[in-house]
Amino acid sequence: MDASPDTTPTTTAAAPDAPSVPAAPDRPDRPDRPDEIVPGIWHVPFPVGHVYLVRLSDGGFAAVDTGVPGSAPVILEALAAIGGRPDALRQIVITHSHIDHMGSAADLVAATGARVLAGAADAPYIRGTATEPPPDLTSPEQALLQQVAEGMAAAGTPPLRHVQVDTELHEGDTLDDWPEPARVLHVPGHTPGSIALHLPAAGVLFTGDNIGAGPDGRIVLGPFNTDRDQAIASFRRLAALPGVDTLCVPHGTPLRTGAARALREATPDTDWL
Ligand SMILES: [Zn+2]
């Protein structure tokens, strides 16, 4: 499918009863300008679940993921710092249904009118019309998940609000208003409907949680998978993509360059065991 008809820019105002999210002022000094990891792609870091902003061909922006609930003001501030007013956010691409990826989508839609795009198999969990399947955890993952949950609670993370999905994405779709046609890859295993986005000419891959960077910078299989074997197969598929140089990972430090080697040296079969 050519997804462009479904991703028409919109400037729809927030519904009157929608919670308002304060937009950051357009400060001329822009002290919080996010890191432009490759031309036209910015990294907005969070303790749990990074967000990436992408400049679209019409001058608007897309957000890849939205952080935990409560992250919208920081995302809008980052957008302002790179020259985007709230209504310049045209698209929100959610790589999968977990709270640290879809958590602030509802607030961002209310503030910007952006359209939401997500993998078809995760769309019911994002909308809240079905309960997402729990992860099948290894022992180290159980400890890590508890640590993450405690950290989110200690940070006063607001409750999750579900959000509509305007466009359900499938394997082989392309997002044509991106800097180059972005290929949608269905990479199940972390969740049933996880997606990755591949920009072949730029050599950029948005991995979703199928791939992460560990504390030592090593590229690892993402933890908390609903189907570990399927996630490993998806990892291997992404690792075999030709010409990938930059990894936009949601957890850990993004890899500006050298992704091919890092992926070659990864050992997803034994990660988190
Ligand atoms: Zn996840």
Boltz pocket constraint, residues with backbone or C-beta under 6 A from the ligand:
constraints:
  - pocket:
      binder: B
      contacts: [[A, 96], [A, 98], [A, 190], [A, 209], [A, 223], [A, 224]]
      max_distance: 6.0
